[in-house]
Amino acid sequence: MKKVYIVTCVIIIFWILILVSDTKVLLSETKVKPGEDYYTEEYGNLGENDASSLACKYFNGRKVLEVVFWYSPNNFLGRDSCPFLLRE
């Protein structure tokens, strides 16, 4: 029972830190290639673009947000993966 209490306290402290610090934590990452159907509320169908995109879902302490980055395998003109912590 003590372990459950400790884990619960750690989760609550982590959640409060995320909420107060304006930091977003990565939940999922999806690479969308041209021609694939992947719809987002803000960006529309990402598959209609000429280049690949990364659709990253983040939790900011209150809700889940989706951020889209250009994909680049060498990190030169885009990103090869979504950052785990995102500050804007």
Secondary structure, DSSP 8 states (H G I E B T S, - for coil): -HHHHHHHHHHHHHHHHHHHHTEEEEEEEEEE-TT---EETTTEEGGGSSS-EEEEEEE-SS-EEEEEEEB-TTSSSSBSS--SEEE-
